[in-house]
Amino acid sequence: YEIVSRDWSSDVCSSDLGFSRNTELSFLEGAWTVGQEKGLLWPDNPRFGFAHESDTFSQLISDRVKPGYWSEGAIQDLSRFILLKSEEFRISPFLILSLIDVESRYHPQAISSRGAVGLMQLLPATAEEVAVSSGLPWNPALLTNPKVNIDLGLRYMAKLKRQFGSEERALTAYNIGPQALREKLNQGEGFSLDYFNRVKSRMLDYRQKARLSRAQKRVWTKAWL
């Protein structure tokens, strides 16, 4: 996606959602209460310590984000949230990082030329469909909230994986749209693996830089991709 130029140091969220201006994404550091009974809010649970892993992923993210835009606390919170969502959806956290990196380079308010929004570059219509089908509250302004965007993005990715089976097809559908991929498959056409290979390459880079034990890397390798 081509990202529309934005002033990333400006207000990062709509004031009607209760977020203050110029807070270095401090909204990430607070409790996310939207739909907390619907699975959107992860409570503090000793089972999800992730201390060393979270520090490692925080460093991986820090190496890629725009300097000075995310606070250290926000990056740590984002790291922990990604690990929790990886556990929930059984998707490799390296894949989650790679999708965010490839799609938006960690800009919560990124808007593509096609109108896709946020960290995982979701089209509002697609995000609404995912939210409604999951029984979650919907407001298009929520797409600039990193946690909401990631949650909906991973629900969508898990849905595509169920529909298309293979990792190559699921990621291609995420990139060009499931209907476009179905048309290619129905007509017996091949489809480009450029996007799939780009994400895989970014994942390999993250894995190589991650200072984690081989055992932990193997655990995450068992998750799809």
Secondary structure, DSSP 4 states (H G I P E B T S, - for coil): -PBPP--TTS--S-GGGTPPSSSTTGGGGS---TTGGGT--PPP-GGG--HHHHHHHHHHHHTTSPTTTS-HHHHHHHHHHHHHHHHHHTB-HHHHHHHHHHHHTT-TT-BBTT--BTTTTB-HHHHHHHHHHTT----GGGGGSHHHHHHHHHHHHHHHHHHH-SHHHHHHHHHH-HHHHHHHHHTT-----HHHHHHHHHHHHHHHH----HHHHHHHHHSB-
